[in-house]
Amino acid sequence: MTTSPESPPQLASKFLLLLGGYFALHIVLRVLVSDALDYDEAEQVLLGQWLLAGYTEQPPLYTWMQYALFQLFGKNVFAVSLLKNALLFLTYVFVFLSGREILKDSRAAILATCSLLLIPQIGWESQRDMTHTTLVVCAAAASLWQALRLLKKQELLNYGLFGLLLSIGILGKANFALFIATLLLTMATFAAGRKALFSPKILLTLAIMAVVSGPYLLWMFHNQDIVFSASHKFKRVVEGYQVQGIISLFVKSFLFLTPLWLVWLLVFPAGFTRNDNSEGDMQQQFIQRYLLTLFLILLVVVFFFKVTYVKDRWLQPLLFAVPLFFFARLAPARITPKRFKVFIGVVCITAAAVYCAFAIRVVGASVTGRFCRMNYPFTAMAGELRQSGFSDGLIISDNRFVAGNMHMQFPGSTALIPGYKLASRTLPHNFSSAAVIWQADNSLSMPPGLVSFLTRTYNIVPTEYPVRSLQHRYKYGRSETVKFAVIQFPLPASPGQ
């Protein structure tokens, strides 16, 4: 990638083509490296058995999209990887488009977009195993771009697209609410933004949001026990929560941007000393005010909700815009051909490292001594179950990871886990038998939660059925094995029997 005689459109087209190729290669790698699903991937296979208004404490849009791809391509690793990498690609595209609006320079927009690869939570963790967070970051990047367009042109189409993109974020993940608050407050600090927000045309935005996200919001109201089941994630203390929360916020923000800030410091040190565009246009000022507004809102959240611990992934749909802020401080003249090449070189090395690391963590697990979920031998276990006579029956587990993987091995089956309130959607008499599977490296004893679920839901006594051990070598393992336990029992021919 060079800065030589190419026009901005040619440079942009080449960049987007290479970017698309990078994520396409990740799809190929994911399909080739393992047919086992990681934790979040398995959850989507489990939930993607149905098309519902809501599923868990997370909004449902990712599962809806995954469901659609399952209908097109079947329940397989390709369909899972395609959705994730398509969303990642679109995230980078929307950051690039916002960069062109803010920075007015294709080279700077490319550098801001490439910077995402140097943020571990985006460049690595999103590729490793994330679902809802990947969607909400994409929605935030798209909404930021559309907000910038709305500031320039208050056209009806822009209001409609703005409402649609905000709805996608709402249906993506709950922390999108913080992004919406930050975005709208930032818009309100500009005369053009206030004009856009208080125009009668904003009713179209609100109407689209109500229509698109309304069914889910109604589901939330009727299923508050599920929606707030993860509220324990906000750790609280009685005394000193303010200090703990603020320290956690700033430490996690700093770590979130590491090593990106270090690469910037080495290649573009001027971005840390002065703002070349302190009197910049509205778009450049917008991204500066966005970050200021964001941290003010986060401080309010820390105090109001008594948050004492902040997780890196919670910051993804909020801090993804930091690269736009950094390059908005640099005059285009500071992005010399040499500095451009050096930065792109670092990014390319990082991209190659991510690609290799993804493969090595699975293929080289026996060497590193650390087996991941994609090393689990579900294909071999499914083969043993088939030999015992189980085919397309009811699969029950205490773990969504196990349930999702086994359902993919038996696509005609229905998989359930306790706690998701999905058992009522499965008629036991549709199947002749059930297989209950749990991990048993330490003990073959069935977990108490499974015992209770089976007794309550199917009126059986699990101890009356023999427990069989399924022990197989890890995928790419030498002699290392993982053990599961299973019981099988017949299902009644009709409800209540």
C-alpha positions in Angstrom: 0.0 0.0 0.0 1.6 3.3 -1.1 0.9 7.0 -1.3 2.2 7.3 -4.9 0.4 8.8 -7.8 -2.9 7.2 -7.0 -6.0 9.4 -6.7 -8.0 9.4 -3.5 -10.8 7.3 -5.0 -8.3 4.7 -6.3 -6.5 4.6 -2.9 -9.8 4.2 -1.1 -11.0 1.4 -3.4 -7.7 -0.5 -3.1 -7.8 -0.1 0.7 -11.4 -1.4 1.0 -10.6 -4.3 -1.3 -7.7 -5.3 0.8 -9.7 -4.9 3.9 -12.4 -7.2 2.5 -9.8 -9.7 1.5 -8.4 -9.8 5.1 -11.8 -10.6 6.6 -12.6 -13.1 3.8 -9.3 -14.9 4.7 -10.5 -15.1 8.4 -13.6 -16.8 7.3 -11.5 -19.4 5.4 -9.2 -19.9 8.4 -12.1 -20.3 10.8 -13.8 -22.9 8.6 -10.5 -24.9 8.1 -9.1 -24.7 11.6 -12.0 -26.4 13.5 -15.6 -27.5 13.2 -16.1 -26.9 16.9 -17.7 -23.7 18.1 -16.4 -21.3 20.7 -18.6 -20.2 23.6 -20.5 -17.2 22.0 -20.7 -19.0 18.7 -22.3 -22.0 20.3 -24.8 -19.8 22.1 -26.0 -18.5 18.7 -26.5 -22.0 17.4 -28.4 -22.9 20.5 -30.7 -19.8 20.3 -30.9 -19.8 16.5 -33.2 -22.8 16.7 -36.1 -20.3 17.0 -37.1 -16.9 15.8 -38.3 -15.1 18.9 -38.9 -11.5 20.1 -36.3 -12.1 22.8 -34.0 -14.8 24.2 -31.7 -13.8 27.0 -30.5 -10.6 28.8 -28.9 -9.7 25.4 -31.1 -8.1 22.6 -32.1 -10.5 19.8 -30.9 -8.9 16.6 -27.6 -10.9 16.3 -29.5 -14.1 16.7 -32.1 -13.0 14.1 -29.3 -12.4 11.6 -27.7 -15.7 12.5 -31.0 -17.5 12.1 -31.3 -16.1 8.6 -27.8 -17.2 7.6 -28.6 -20.7 9.1 -31.6 -20.9 6.8 -29.4 -20.0 3.8 -26.2 -22.0 4.5 -27.2 -24.5 7.2 -26.0 -24.7 10.7 -22.2 -24.7 10.3 -19.1 -22.8 11.1 -19.2 -21.0 7.8 -22.5 -19.3 8.6 -21.2 -18.3 12.1 -18.0 -16.9 10.8 -19.6 -15.1 7.8 -21.8 -13.0 10.1 -19.1 -12.0 12.5 -16.6 -11.1 9.7 -19.2 -9.2 7.7 -20.0 -7.1 10.7 -16.3 -6.5 11.4 -15.7 -5.5 7.8 -18.7 -3.1 7.9 -17.4 -1.6 11.1 -14.1 -0.7 9.5 -16.0 0.6 6.4 -18.1 3.0 8.5 -15.1 4.2 10.4 -13.4 4.9 7.1 -16.5 6.8 5.8 -16.7 8.9 9.0 -13.0 9.5 8.7 -13.5 11.0 5.2 -16.2 13.3 6.6 -14.1 14.4 9.6 -10.6 14.3 8.3 -11.1 15.4 4.6 -8.2 13.2 3.6 -8.3 9.6 2.4 -4.9 8.8 3.8 -5.8 10.0 7.2 -9.1 8.1 7.0 -7.2 4.9 6.1 -4.9 5.4 9.1 -7.7 6.0 11.5 -9.5 2.9 10.2 -6.3 0.7 10.4 -5.8 1.9 13.9 -8.7 -0.4 15.0 -6.5 -3.4 14.3 -4.1 -2.1 17.0 -6.9 -2.1 19.6 -6.8 -5.7 21.0 -10.4 -5.7 22.0 -11.4 -5.0 18.3 -8.5 -6.5 16.4 -8.2 -9.7 18.4 -11.0 -10.3 20.9 -13.7 -9.6 18.4 -12.2 -12.1 16.0 -11.7 -14.7 18.7 -15.1 -14.9 20.2 -17.6 -12.1 20.3 -21.1 -11.7 18.9 -23.4 -9.0 20.3 -20.5 -6.6 21.0 -19.4 -7.0 17.3 -22.8 -6.0 16.2 -23.2 -3.0 18.5 -19.8 -1.6 17.5 -20.8 -1.8 13.9 -24.1 -0.1 14.7 -22.3 2.7 16.6 -19.8 3.2 13.7 -22.7 3.4 11.2 -24.7 5.8 13.5 -21.8 8.1 13.9 -21.3 8.3 10.2 -25.1 9.0 9.6 -25.1 11.7 12.4 -22.3 13.5 10.5 -24.4 13.3 7.3 -27.4 14.6 9.2 -25.5 17.6 10.4 -24.8 18.6 6.8 -28.1 17.7 5.2 -31.4 17.5 7.1 -33.0 15.4 4.4 -35.9 13.0 5.1 -33.8 10.0 3.9 -31.0 10.9 6.4 -33.6 11.0 9.2 -34.9 7.6 8.1 -31.5 6.0 8.0 -30.6 7.5 11.3 -33.6 5.9 12.9 -32.9 2.5 11.3 -29.3 2.5 12.5 -30.2 3.6 16.0 -32.7 0.8 16.1 -30.1 -1.7 15.0 -27.9 -0.6 17.9 -30.8 -0.9 20.4 -31.4 -4.4 19.2 -27.7 -5.2 19.4 -26.6 -4.7 23.0 -27.8 -2.7 26.0 -24.8 -0.5 26.3 -25.7 1.2 23.0 -27.9 3.4 25.2 -24.7 5.1 26.4 -23.6 5.7 22.8 -27.0 7.2 21.9 -26.9 9.6 24.8 -23.3 10.6 23.9 -24.1 11.1 20.2 -27.3 13.1 20.8 -25.8 15.3 23.4 -22.8 16.0 21.2 -25.1 16.9 18.3 -27.0 19.3 20.6 -23.8 21.3 21.3 -23.9 22.6 17.6 -26.4 24.9 16.1 -26.7 22.6 13.1 -27.2 19.7 15.5 -30.0 21.4 17.4 -31.6 22.3 14.2 -31.5 18.6 13.1 -32.7 17.3 16.4 -35.6 19.7 16.8 -36.8 19.5 13.2 -40.3 18.0 12.7 -38.5 15.4 10.5 -37.0 13.8 13.6 -40.5 12.3 14.0 -39.6 9.9 11.2 -36.5 8.8 13.1 -38.6 8.2 16.2 -41.3 6.4 14.3 -38.8 4.0 12.7 -37.2 3.4 16.1 -40.6 2.6 17.6 -41.6 0.2 14.8 -38.2 -1.6 14.5 -37.3 -1.9 18.2 -40.8 -1.7 19.7 -41.5 -5.5 19.7 -38.3 -6.2 21.6 -38.9 -3.3 24.1 -42.4 -4.8 24.8 -40.8 -8.2 25.3 -38.3 -6.6 27.8 -41.2 -5.2 29.8 -42.8 -8.7 30.1 -39.6 -10.5 30.8 -37.8 -8.3 33.3 -36.5 -11.2 35.2 -34.5 -12.3 32.2 -33.4 -8.8 31.1 -32.0 -8.0 34.5 -30.5 -11.4 35.2 -27.0 -10.1 34.5 -27.2 -7.0 36.7 -24.7 -8.6 39.0 -22.0 -7.6 36.4 -22.1 -4.1 37.9 -20.1 -4.7 41.1 -21.0 -2.3 43.9 -19.7 -1.4 47.3 -21.0 0.8 50.0 -17.9 2.9 50.6 -15.3 4.1 48.2 -17.1 3.1 45.0 -16.5 6.6 43.5 -12.7 6.2 43.6 -12.8 2.6 42.6 -15.1 3.3 39.7 -13.1 6.3 38.4 -9.8 4.4 38.6 -11.3 1.4 36.9 -12.7 3.6 34.1 -9.5 5.4 33.3 -7.3 2.3 33.7 -9.5 0.2 31.5 -9.7 3.1 28.9 -5.9 3.3 28.9 -5.5 -0.5 28.5 -8.2 -0.5 25.8 -6.0 1.8 23.7 -2.8 -0.1 24.3 -0.6 -0.6 22.2 -2.3 1.8 19.8 -1.2 4.9 21.6 2.4 3.7 21.8 2.5 3.2 18.0 1.0 6.7 17.5 3.6 8.1 19.8 6.4 6.6 17.8 5.1 7.4 14.3 3.0 10.5 14.9 4.4 12.2 18.0 3.0 15.6 16.9 -0.5 14.3 17.7 0.4 14.3 21.4 1.9 17.8 21.6 -0.5 20.1 19.8 -3.8 20.2 17.9 -3.1 21.4 14.4 -6.9 21.8 13.8 -8.0 23.5 17.0 -10.1 25.8 14.9 -11.3 23.0 12.6 -14.7 22.7 11.0 -17.8 21.3 12.6 -17.0 17.7 11.8 -13.5 17.9 13.4 -14.9 19.7 16.5 -17.7 17.1 16.6 -15.4 14.2 17.3 -13.5 16.2 20.0 -16.8 17.1 21.8 -17.9 13.5 21.4 -15.1 12.2 23.5 -15.5 14.9 26.1 -19.2 14.2 26.4 -18.6 10.5 26.6 -16.3 10.7 29.6 -18.7 13.1 31.4 -21.5 10.6 30.8 -19.4 7.6 32.0 -18.5 9.5 35.2 -22.2 10.1 35.8 -22.9 6.4 35.2 -20.1 5.4 37.7 -21.6 7.7 40.4 -25.3 7.0 39.7 -25.0 3.2 39.3 -22.1 2.8 41.8 -20.1 1.0 39.2 -16.8 -0.2 40.7 -15.5 -2.3 37.8 -15.4 -1.6 34.1 -14.8 -4.3 31.5 -12.8 -3.7 28.3 -15.6 -4.9 26.0 -18.1 -2.5 27.5 -15.9 0.3 26.0 -15.8 -1.0 22.5 -19.0 0.8 21.1 -17.8 4.0 22.8 -14.0 4.3 22.3 -13.9 3.0 18.7 -13.9 6.6 17.6 -10.7 7.6 19.4 -8.6 7.1 16.2 -10.8 9.6 14.4 -10.1 12.1 17.3 -6.4 11.5 17.1 -6.0 12.0 13.4 -8.3 15.0 13.5 -5.5 16.7 15.5 -3.0 16.2 12.7 -2.6 18.4 9.7 -2.5 16.3 6.5 1.0 17.6 5.9 2.2 15.7 9.0 1.2 12.4 7.4 4.3 12.2 5.2 4.7 9.3 2.7 7.3 7.7 5.0 5.2 7.9 8.2 2.2 6.6 6.2 4.2 3.6 5.0 5.6 2.9 8.5 2.2 2.9 10.2 0.7 0.7 7.5 3.6 -1.6 7.8 3.0 -2.0 11.6 -0.7 -2.6 10.9 0.1 -5.3 8.3 2.4 -7.1 10.7 -0.3 -6.9 13.4 -2.9 -8.3 11.0 -0.6 -11.2 10.0 0.1 -11.8 13.7 -3.6 -11.9 14.6 -4.2 -14.4 11.7 -1.3 -16.6 12.8 -2.2 -16.4 16.5 -5.8 -17.5 15.7 -4.5 -20.6 14.0 -1.8 -21.4 16.5 -4.0 -21.2 19.5 -6.0 -24.1 18.1 -3.6 -26.1 15.9 -0.7 -25.7 18.3 -2.6 -26.2 21.6 -0.7 -29.4 22.4 2.6 -27.5 22.2 1.4 -24.5 24.2 -0.4 -26.7 26.7 -3.5 -24.6 26.5 -6.5 -26.1 24.7 -9.4 -23.8 23.8 -13.0 -24.6 23.1 -12.3 -25.1 19.4 -10.2 -28.1 20.4 -13.2 -29.9 21.8 -13.8 -33.2 19.9 -17.6 -32.8 19.4 -17.5 -34.7 16.0 -16.0 -37.8 17.7 -18.5 -37.6 20.6 -21.4 -37.2 18.2 -20.2 -40.3 16.3 -20.1 -42.4 19.5 -23.7 -41.2 20.4 -24.9 -42.3 16.9 -23.4 -45.7 17.4 -25.4 -46.0 20.6 -28.6 -45.4 18.6 -29.2 -41.7 19.2 -30.1 -39.7 16.1 -32.3 -36.6 16.0 -33.6 -36.5 19.5 -33.7 -34.0 22.3 -30.3 -32.8 23.6 -30.1 -31.3 27.1 -27.1 -29.9 28.8 -26.2 -27.5 31.6 -23.9 -25.5 29.4 -24.8 -23.5 26.3 -21.3 -24.3 24.8 -22.0 -28.0 24.9 -25.7 -27.7 23.9 -24.9 -25.5 20.9 -22.1 -27.7 19.6 -24.1 -30.9 20.0 -27.1 -29.3 18.2 -24.8 -28.5 15.3 -23.7 -32.1 15.2 -27.4 -33.2 15.2 -29.1 -30.4 13.2 -32.5 -32.2 13.3 -32.4 -32.3 17.1 -33.6 -29.7 19.6 -31.1 -28.6 22.2 -32.0 -27.1 25.6 -30.3 -25.8 28.7 -32.0 -24.9 32.0 -32.6 -21.2 32.7 -33.5 -20.1 29.1 -37.2 -20.8 29.4 -37.1 -22.5 26.0 -38.3 -26.0 27.1 -41.9 -24.9 26.6 -41.2 -24.4 22.9 -40.3 -28.1 22.5 -42.8 -30.9 22.5 -41.1 -33.9 23.9 -43.4 -36.3 22.0 -41.8 -34.9 18.8 -38.8 -37.1 19.6 -38.4 -40.7 20.8 -35.4 -40.2 23.0 -33.3 -37.6 24.9 -29.6 -37.4 25.6 -28.4 -35.4 28.6 -24.7 -34.4 28.3 -22.4 -32.7 30.7 -18.6 -32.2 31.1 -17.3 -34.8 33.5 -13.5 -34.4 33.8 -13.7 -34.4 37.6 -16.8 -36.5 38.2 -19.4 -38.5 36.3 -22.1 -37.2 38.7 -24.8 -35.1 37.1 -24.8 -31.5 38.1 -27.6 -30.7 40.6 -29.1 -28.1 38.2 -29.6 -30.7 35.5 -31.1 -33.2 38.0 -33.6 -30.6 39.1 -34.5 -29.5 35.5 -35.0 -33.1 34.4 -37.2 -34.0 37.4 -39.3 -30.8 37.1 -39.6 -30.7 33.3 -39.8 -34.4 32.3 -40.8 -36.1 35.5 -37.9 -38.5 35.4 -35.4 -39.7 38.0 -31.9 -39.3 36.4 -30.4 -41.9 38.8 -32.5 -44.6 37.2 -30.6 -44.4 34.0 -27.0 -45.5 33.5 -24.3 -42.9 33.0 -21.9 -43.5 30.1 -18.6 -41.8 29.7 -17.5 -40.2 26.4 -13.8 -39.6 26.5 -12.0 -38.4 23.4 -8.7 -36.9 22.4 -8.7 -33.1 22.0 -8.7 -31.9 18.4 -5.0 -31.4 17.5 -4.1 -33.0 20.8 -1.5 -35.8 21.3 -2.7 -37.8 24.2 -4.7 -35.1 26.1 -8.4 -36.0 26.4 -11.6 -34.4 27.6 -14.4 -36.4 29.2 -18.1 -36.0 29.0 -20.9 -38.0 30.6 -24.3 -38.8 29.0 -27.5 -40.5 30.0 -30.2 -41.4 27.5 -33.9 -41.9 28.3 -37.0 -42.4 26.2 -39.6 -39.7 25.8 -43.3 -40.2 26.1 -45.4 -40.7 23.0 -47.7 -37.8 23.9 -47.6 -34.9 26.4 -48.1 -35.9 30.0 -47.2 -39.6 29.6 
